């Protein structure tokens, strides 16, 4: 099996050998444009199409791109040698000392990191690069082992060994960091907002319904989606996504189920196509007469775009999006509090979950 360091060496060697042969060095990778991203019919996740782009040293921009790639490879290998990691922000500032290879903005360094993932077929976490923030939180009857700072694995039950805030998901949840040991839960309930997560914890929903509560923290971090994917695959736990009722929350569900355009190169590691949406719908807003806000122009534009989005082509989504456009209303999860603090756990969610929502 090729090591992480060897994969980076191969890429650097490819560039070196091109120069040694008197050729202009170049790097080829899938075109990372919206037009080259398709919803794969078999896996039902976003993937890159067949269009390729080449960054060649035949022009200044291409030469700088290759130079920065080599500096980035060297930086990652240096981290490997001393067992260090770096945030994306730190890496951007470290490049200040790279001369002509320095990045002009963090967006540039972030994009190059994503390109390196695509070229090497390695996750960002395998490159020892991490975001500024970790993932969100989970609470429920699942036992894991997490490697601590001494390199030892410590066992944690994410219901009995944590406080009300739950277990905080780290930036890397691969098997060398997190081992999933056992779970008696029946399903995962992924919740968009912290306020609703806290409400369900306080109401004891995880124990009453024998489930794992997972706080998505808005648009979920990669580590959050990756952990959901692992729990779904390793424990066969179904995933239900509970969000606000607006176009942006619909997209949160879509990123969990099918992947996001920005991370199409790793959709197979993150997306769970079987995930089901049980969030606030346009029909809920009308049927429950929920407190609501008017759609903004941006909301309307987003909804119209979703009508053309391949992730929203089922009859359910078409009907709900069209109903929301017709009513001109959107609503938050917390709007369910109109009927009391227990309504969401005693009535709304059990009705949405159906047969699986029965108390254990």
ZAZAZA-834514 format. One record per residue (C-alpha): residue number from 1; residue in one letter; x, y, z. Coordinates in nm, 2 decimals, padded with zeros to 4 digits. Layout:
BEGIN
<site NUM, A, <X, Y, Z>>
...
END
This chain:
BEGIN
<site 1, X, <00.00, 00.00, 00.00>>
<site 2, X, <00.14, 00.34, -00.10>>
<site 3, X, <00.20, 00.57, 00.20>>
<site 4, X, <00.07, 00.92, 00.22>>
<site 5, X, <00.42, 01.06, 00.19>>
<site 6, X, <00.50, 00.84, -00.11>>
<site 7, X, <00.19, 00.97, -00.30>>
<site 8, X, <00.32, 01.32, -00.25>>
<site 9, X, <00.67, 01.21, -00.36>>
<site 10, X, <00.52, 01.06, -00.68>>
<site 11, X, <00.36, 01.39, -00.77>>
<site 12, X, <00.68, 01.59, -00.71>>
<site 13, X, <00.88, 01.33, -00.90>>
<site 14, X, <00.64, 01.36, -01.20>>
<site 15, X, <00.71, 01.74, -01.22>>
<site 16, X, <01.08, 01.69, -01.17>>
<site 17, X, <01.11, 01.42, -01.44>>
<site 18, X, <00.92, 01.64, -01.69>>
<site 19, X, <01.18, 01.92, -01.63>>
<site 20, X, <01.46, 01.67, -01.66>>
<site 21, X, <01.34, 01.56, -02.00>>
<site 22, X, <01.33, 01.92, -02.12>>
<site 23, X, <00.95, 01.92, -02.12>>
<site 24, X, <00.72, 02.19, -01.98>>
<site 25, X, <00.58, 02.06, -01.65>>
<site 26, X, <00.20, 02.03, -01.62>>
<site 27, X, <-00.07, 01.90, -01.38>>
<site 28, X, <-00.40, 01.77, -01.50>>
<site 29, X, <-00.71, 01.73, -01.29>>
<site 30, X, <-01.09, 01.73, -01.34>>
<site 31, X, <-01.24, 02.06, -01.43>>
<site 32, X, <-01.38, 02.20, -01.10>>
<site 33, X, <-01.66, 02.40, -01.25>>
<site 34, X, <-02.04, 02.37, -01.19>>
<site 35, X, <-02.08, 02.26, -01.55>>
<site 36, X, <-01.85, 01.95, -01.49>>
<site 37, X, <-02.03, 01.83, -01.18>>
<site 38, X, <-02.30, 01.57, -01.23>>
<site 39, X, <-02.53, 01.36, -01.00>>
<site 40, X, <-02.40, 01.01, -01.05>>
<site 41, X, <-02.70, 00.78, -01.14>>
<site 42, X, <-02.56, 00.48, -00.96>>
<site 43, X, <-02.42, 00.63, -00.64>>
<site 44, X, <-02.66, 00.92, -00.62>>
<site 45, X, <-02.39, 01.16, -00.52>>
<site 46, X, <-02.22, 01.46, -00.68>>
<site 47, X, <-01.91, 01.36, -00.89>>
<site 48, X, <-01.69, 01.53, -01.14>>
<site 49, X, <-01.76, 01.47, -01.51>>
<site 50, X, <-01.51, 01.39, -01.78>>
<site 51, X, <-01.39, 01.74, -01.85>>
<site 52, X, <-01.03, 01.80, -01.76>>
<site 53, X, <-00.82, 02.11, -01.70>>
<site 54, X, <-00.44, 02.14, -01.73>>
<site 55, X, <-00.22, 02.38, -01.54>>
<site 56, X, <00.10, 02.42, -01.74>>
<site 57, X, <00.42, 02.62, -01.69>>
<site 58, X, <00.38, 02.75, -02.04>>
<site 59, X, <00.24, 03.07, -01.88>>
<site 60, X, <00.31, 03.26, -01.56>>
<site 61, X, <-00.01, 03.16, -01.38>>
<site 62, X, <00.05, 02.80, -01.46>>
<site 63, X, <00.41, 02.82, -01.35>>
<site 64, X, <00.32, 02.98, -01.02>>
<site 65, X, <00.05, 02.72, -00.96>>
<site 66, X, <00.31, 02.44, -01.00>>
<site 67, X, <00.56, 02.62, -00.78>>
<site 68, X, <00.30, 02.67, -00.51>>
<site 69, X, <00.20, 02.30, -00.53>>
<site 70, X, <00.56, 02.19, -00.48>>
<site 71, X, <00.59, 02.43, -00.18>>
<site 72, X, <00.27, 02.29, -00.03>>
<site 73, X, <00.39, 01.93, -00.08>>
<site 74, X, <00.72, 02.02, 00.10>>
<site 75, X, <00.53, 02.18, 00.38>>
<site 76, X, <00.30, 01.88, 00.43>>
<site 77, X, <00.60, 01.64, 00.43>>
<site 78, X, <00.77, 01.86, 00.69>>
<site 79, X, <00.46, 01.82, 00.91>>
<site 80, X, <00.46, 01.45, 00.86>>
<site 81, X, <00.82, 01.43, 00.98>>
<site 82, X, <00.75, 01.61, 01.31>>
<site 83, X, <00.39, 01.48, 01.36>>
<site 84, X, <00.23, 01.82, 01.33>>
<site 85, X, <-00.09, 01.95, 01.17>>
<site 86, X, <-00.18, 02.29, 01.05>>
<site 87, X, <-00.50, 02.48, 01.01>>
<site 88, X, <-00.58, 02.61, 00.66>>
<site 89, X, <-00.54, 02.97, 00.80>>
<site 90, X, <-00.20, 02.89, 00.95>>
<site 91, X, <-00.08, 02.74, 00.62>>
<site 92, X, <-00.19, 03.06, 00.44>>
<site 93, X, <00.02, 03.27, 00.67>>
<site 94, X, <00.32, 03.03, 00.66>>
<site 95, X, <00.33, 03.08, 00.28>>
<site 96, X, <00.44, 03.44, 00.35>>
<site 97, X, <00.79, 03.30, 00.37>>
<site 98, X, <00.76, 03.11, 00.04>>
<site 99, X, <00.88, 03.40, -00.18>>
<site 100, X, <00.72, 03.38, -00.53>>
<site 101, X, <00.51, 03.08, -00.40>>
<site 102, X, <00.32, 03.28, -00.14>>
<site 103, X, <-00.06, 03.29, -00.16>>
<site 104, X, <-00.23, 03.62, -00.23>>
<site 105, X, <-00.55, 03.52, -00.04>>
<site 106, X, <-00.67, 03.23, 00.17>>
<site 107, X, <-00.93, 03.14, -00.10>>
<site 108, X, <-00.63, 03.06, -00.32>>
<site 109, X, <-00.46, 02.84, -00.07>>
<site 110, X, <-00.79, 02.66, 00.01>>
<site 111, X, <-00.85, 02.59, -00.35>>
<site 112, X, <-00.50, 02.45, -00.40>>
<site 113, X, <-00.55, 02.23, -00.10>>
<site 114, X, <-00.87, 02.09, -00.26>>
<site 115, X, <-00.69, 02.05, -00.59>>
<site 116, X, <-00.42, 01.85, -00.41>>
<site 117, X, <-00.69, 01.62, -00.27>>
<site 118, X, <-00.83, 01.56, -00.62>>
<site 119, X, <-00.48, 01.49, -00.77>>
<site 120, X, <-00.35, 01.26, -00.49>>
<site 121, X, <-00.69, 01.11, -00.40>>
<site 122, X, <-00.62, 01.19, -00.04>>
<site 123, X, <-00.85, 01.36, 00.21>>
<site 124, X, <-00.74, 01.70, 00.35>>
<site 125, X, <-00.71, 01.53, 00.69>>
<site 126, X, <-00.46, 01.29, 00.55>>
<site 127, X, <-00.26, 01.59, 00.44>>
<site 128, X, <-00.25, 01.70, 00.80>>
<site 129, X, <-00.45, 02.01, 00.71>>
<site 130, X, <-00.75, 02.10, 00.92>>
<site 131, X, <-01.02, 02.38, 00.93>>
<site 132, X, <-01.03, 02.64, 01.20>>
<site 133, X, <-01.32, 02.47, 01.37>>
<site 134, X, <-01.40, 02.11, 01.45>>
<site 135, X, <-01.73, 01.95, 01.38>>
<site 136, X, <-02.04, 01.98, 01.59>>
<site 137, X, <-02.18, 01.76, 01.87>>
<site 138, X, <-02.35, 01.42, 01.92>>
<site 139, X, <-02.53, 01.27, 02.21>>
<site 140, X, <-02.67, 00.92, 02.23>>
<site 141, X, <-02.60, 00.56, 02.31>>
<site 142, X, <-02.29, 00.51, 02.09>>
<site 143, X, <-01.95, 00.40, 02.22>>
<site 144, X, <-01.63, 00.51, 02.05>>
<site 145, X, <-01.26, 00.51, 02.12>>
<site 146, X, <-01.08, 00.83, 02.06>>
<site 147, X, <-00.70, 00.85, 02.04>>
<site 148, X, <-00.57, 01.10, 02.29>>
<site 149, X, <-00.27, 01.33, 02.29>>
<site 150, X, <-00.05, 01.04, 02.42>>
<site 151, X, <-00.15, 00.82, 02.13>>
<site 152, X, <-00.37, 00.60, 02.35>>
<site 153, X, <-00.73, 00.51, 02.27>>
<site 154, X, <-00.98, 00.61, 02.54>>
<site 155, X, <-01.34, 00.47, 02.54>>
<site 156, X, <-01.63, 00.71, 02.55>>
<site 157, X, <-02.00, 00.65, 02.56>>
<site 158, X, <-02.16, 00.96, 02.40>>
<site 159, X, <-02.46, 00.94, 02.63>>
<site 160, X, <-02.32, 00.84, 02.97>>
<site 161, X, <-01.98, 00.99, 02.96>>
<site 162, X, <-02.06, 01.34, 02.83>>
<site 163, X, <-02.25, 01.65, 02.96>>
<site 164, X, <-02.55, 01.82, 02.80>>
<site 165, X, <-02.33, 01.96, 02.52>>
<site 166, X, <-02.26, 01.61, 02.40>>
<site 167, X, <-01.94, 01.47, 02.25>>
<site 168, X, <-01.76, 01.73, 02.03>>
<site 169, X, <-01.67, 01.59, 01.69>>
<site 170, X, <-01.29, 01.65, 01.61>>
<site 171, X, <-01.16, 01.76, 01.28>>
<site 172, X, <-01.05, 01.41, 01.18>>
<site 173, X, <-01.28, 01.11, 01.24>>
<site 174, X, <-01.09, 00.85, 01.04>>
<site 175, X, <-01.02, 00.51, 01.19>>
<site 176, X, <-00.67, 00.60, 01.30>>
<site 177, X, <-00.83, 00.87, 01.53>>
<site 178, X, <-01.18, 00.74, 01.60>>
<site 179, X, <-01.29, 00.38, 01.64>>
<site 180, X, <-01.67, 00.31, 01.64>>
<site 181, X, <-01.71, 00.04, 01.89>>
<site 182, X, <-02.08, -00.02, 01.95>>
<site 183, X, <-02.42, 00.14, 01.93>>
<site 184, X, <-02.76, 00.04, 02.06>>
<site 185, X, <-02.93, 00.33, 01.89>>
<site 186, X, <-03.20, 00.28, 01.62>>
<site 187, X, <-03.13, 00.59, 01.41>>
<site 188, X, <-02.95, 00.93, 01.38>>
<site 189, X, <-03.14, 01.25, 01.40>>
<site 190, X, <-02.93, 01.53, 01.24>>
<site 191, X, <-03.05, 01.87, 01.36>>
<site 192, X, <-02.96, 02.20, 01.20>>
<site 193, X, <-02.97, 02.45, 01.49>>
<site 194, X, <-02.81, 02.45, 01.83>>
<site 195, X, <-03.13, 02.57, 02.00>>
<site 196, X, <-03.33, 02.27, 01.87>>
<site 197, X, <-03.05, 02.03, 01.96>>
<site 198, X, <-03.05, 02.16, 02.31>>
<site 199, X, <-03.43, 02.13, 02.33>>
<site 200, X, <-03.43, 01.77, 02.22>>
<site 201, X, <-03.15, 01.69, 02.47>>
<site 202, X, <-03.33, 01.86, 02.76>>
<site 203, X, <-03.65, 01.67, 02.66>>
<site 204, X, <-03.46, 01.35, 02.67>>
<site 205, X, <-03.55, 01.26, 02.31>>
<site 206, X, <-03.23, 01.05, 02.26>>
<site 207, X, <-03.32, 00.82, 02.55>>
<site 208, X, <-03.70, 00.81, 02.49>>
<site 209, X, <-03.66, 00.72, 02.12>>
<site 210, X, <-03.32, 00.54, 02.15>>
<site 211, X, <-03.15, 00.76, 01.89>>
<site 212, X, <-02.83, 00.96, 01.84>>
<site 213, X, <-02.88, 01.33, 01.83>>
<site 214, X, <-02.63, 01.51, 01.60>>
<site 215, X, <-02.60, 01.89, 01.58>>
<site 216, X, <-02.52, 01.98, 01.22>>
<site 217, X, <-02.43, 02.34, 01.32>>
<site 218, X, <-02.58, 02.49, 01.01>>
<site 219, X, <-02.41, 02.37, 00.69>>
<site 220, X, <-02.22, 02.07, 00.84>>
<site 221, X, <-01.84, 02.05, 00.85>>
<site 222, X, <-01.67, 01.77, 00.66>>
<site 223, X, <-01.59, 01.58, 00.98>>
<site 224, X, <-01.96, 01.59, 01.08>>
<site 225, X, <-02.07, 01.45, 00.75>>
<site 226, X, <-01.79, 01.19, 00.75>>
<site 227, X, <-01.89, 01.07, 01.10>>
<site 228, X, <-02.25, 01.04, 00.99>>
<site 229, X, <-02.13, 00.84, 00.68>>
<site 230, X, <-01.93, 00.60, 00.90>>
<site 231, X, <-02.21, 00.55, 01.15>>
<site 232, X, <-02.45, 00.48, 00.87>>
<site 233, X, <-02.22, 00.23, 00.70>>
<site 234, X, <-02.07, 00.06, 01.01>>
<site 235, X, <-02.38, 00.04, 01.23>>
<site 236, X, <-02.65, 00.05, 00.95>>
<site 237, X, <-02.81, 00.35, 01.13>>
<site 238, X, <-03.07, 00.54, 00.92>>
<site 239, X, <-03.03, 00.92, 00.91>>
<site 240, X, <-03.31, 01.17, 00.94>>
<site 241, X, <-03.23, 01.54, 00.88>>
<site 242, X, <-03.43, 01.79, 01.08>>
<site 243, X, <-03.39, 02.15, 00.96>>
<site 244, X, <-03.56, 02.49, 00.93>>
<site 245, X, <-03.81, 02.54, 00.65>>
<site 246, X, <-03.63, 02.76, 00.39>>
<site 247, X, <-03.43, 02.70, 00.07>>
<site 248, X, <-03.09, 02.72, 00.25>>
<site 249, X, <-03.19, 02.45, 00.49>>
<site 250, X, <-03.31, 02.23, 00.20>>
<site 251, X, <-02.96, 02.26, 00.07>>
<site 252, X, <-02.82, 02.15, 00.40>>
<site 253, X, <-03.02, 01.83, 00.36>>
<site 254, X, <-02.90, 01.79, 00.00>>
<site 255, X, <-02.53, 01.82, 00.11>>
<site 256, X, <-02.58, 01.55, 00.37>>
<site 257, X, <-02.76, 01.32, 00.13>>
<site 258, X, <-02.59, 01.38, -00.21>>
<site 259, X, <-02.28, 01.59, -00.13>>
<site 260, X, <-02.20, 01.95, -00.21>>
<site 261, X, <-02.06, 02.10, -00.53>>
<site 262, X, <-01.75, 02.23, -00.36>>
<site 263, X, <-01.66, 01.88, -00.22>>
<site 264, X, <-01.77, 01.67, -00.52>>
<site 265, X, <-01.43, 01.50, -00.53>>
<site 266, X, <-01.50, 01.33, -00.20>>
<site 267, X, <-01.88, 01.28, -00.21>>
<site 268, X, <-01.83, 00.91, -00.18>>
<site 269, X, <-01.66, 00.97, 00.16>>
<site 270, X, <-01.92, 01.21, 00.29>>
<site 271, X, <-02.27, 01.17, 00.14>>
<site 272, X, <-02.54, 00.94, 00.25>>
<site 273, X, <-02.80, 00.91, -00.03>>
<site 274, X, <-03.04, 00.72, 00.20>>
<site 275, X, <-03.07, 01.01, 00.44>>
<site 276, X, <-03.43, 01.13, 00.47>>
<site 277, X, <-03.57, 01.48, 00.52>>
<site 278, X, <-03.80, 01.54, 00.81>>
<site 279, X, <-03.75, 01.91, 00.85>>
<site 280, X, <-04.00, 02.20, 00.83>>
<site 281, X, <-04.18, 02.19, 00.50>>
<site 282, X, <-04.40, 02.45, 00.33>>
<site 283, X, <-04.69, 02.22, 00.40>>
<site 284, X, <-04.60, 02.21, 00.77>>
<site 285, X, <-04.60, 02.59, 00.78>>
<site 286, X, <-04.95, 02.60, 00.64>>
<site 287, X, <-05.10, 02.29, 00.82>>
<site 288, X, <-04.96, 02.39, 01.16>>
<site 289, X, <-05.01, 02.76, 01.10>>
<site 290, X, <-04.65, 02.82, 01.22>>
<site 291, X, <-04.51, 03.17, 01.28>>
<site 292, X, <-04.33, 03.25, 00.96>>
<site 293, X, <-04.13, 03.52, 00.77>>
<site 294, X, <-04.17, 03.64, 00.42>>
<site 295, X, <-03.94, 03.50, 00.15>>
<site 296, X, <-03.67, 03.74, 00.04>>
<site 297, X, <-03.58, 03.79, -00.33>>
<site 298, X, <-03.27, 03.57, -00.26>>
<site 299, X, <-03.49, 03.30, -00.11>>
<site 300, X, <-03.71, 03.30, -00.42>>
<site 301, X, <-03.41, 03.28, -00.65>>
<site 302, X, <-03.27, 02.99, -00.45>>
<site 303, X, <-03.60, 02.80, -00.46>>
<site 304, X, <-03.63, 02.85, -00.84>>
<site 305, X, <-03.28, 02.72, -00.88>>
<site 306, X, <-03.37, 02.41, -00.67>>
<site 307, X, <-03.65, 02.33, -00.91>>
<site 308, X, <-03.38, 02.27, -01.17>>
<site 309, X, <-03.14, 02.10, -00.93>>
<site 310, X, <-03.11, 01.72, -00.99>>
<site 311, X, <-03.11, 01.67, -00.62>>
<site 312, X, <-03.46, 01.80, -00.59>>
<site 313, X, <-03.64, 01.63, -00.87>>
<site 314, X, <-03.88, 01.40, -00.67>>
<site 315, X, <-04.25, 01.48, -00.66>>
<site 316, X, <-04.21, 01.55, -00.28>>
<site 317, X, <-03.95, 01.83, -00.34>>
<site 318, X, <-04.12, 01.98, -00.64>>
<site 319, X, <-04.45, 02.00, -00.45>>
<site 320, X, <-04.29, 02.15, -00.14>>
<site 321, X, <-04.08, 02.40, -00.33>>
<site 322, X, <-04.37, 02.52, -00.54>>
<site 323, X, <-04.59, 02.54, -00.23>>
<site 324, X, <-04.33, 02.76, -00.06>>
<site 325, X, <-04.31, 02.99, -00.36>>
<site 326, X, <-04.68, 03.01, -00.37>>
<site 327, X, <-04.72, 03.09, 00.00>>
<site 328, X, <-04.42, 03.32, 00.01>>
<site 329, X, <-04.34, 03.19, 00.37>>
<site 330, X, <-04.05, 03.03, 00.55>>
<site 331, X, <-04.02, 02.92, 00.91>>
<site 332, X, <-03.76, 02.81, 01.17>>
<site 333, X, <-03.76, 02.49, 01.37>>
<site 334, X, <-03.82, 02.69, 01.69>>
<site 335, X, <-04.16, 02.80, 01.54>>
<site 336, X, <-04.30, 02.47, 01.67>>
<site 337, X, <-04.27, 02.61, 02.02>>
<site 338, X, <-04.60, 02.79, 01.94>>
<site 339, X, <-04.76, 02.47, 02.08>>
<site 340, X, <-04.53, 02.44, 02.38>>
<site 341, X, <-04.18, 02.32, 02.46>>
<site 342, X, <-04.28, 01.95, 02.44>>
<site 343, X, <-04.47, 01.96, 02.11>>
<site 344, X, <-04.16, 01.89, 01.89>>
<site 345, X, <-04.07, 01.58, 02.09>>
<site 346, X, <-04.42, 01.46, 02.18>>
<site 347, X, <-04.60, 01.52, 01.86>>
<site 348, X, <-04.41, 01.67, 01.56>>
<site 349, X, <-04.11, 01.44, 01.54>>
<site 350, X, <-04.30, 01.11, 01.62>>
<site 351, X, <-04.55, 01.19, 01.35>>
<site 352, X, <-04.27, 01.26, 01.10>>
<site 353, X, <-04.07, 00.96, 01.19>>
<site 354, X, <-04.37, 00.73, 01.17>>
<site 355, X, <-04.32, 00.37, 01.28>>
<site 356, X, <-03.95, 00.42, 01.37>>
<site 357, X, <-04.05, 00.70, 01.60>>
<site 358, X, <-04.21, 00.47, 01.86>>
<site 359, X, <-04.07, 00.50, 02.20>>
<site 360, X, <-03.83, 00.23, 02.31>>
END
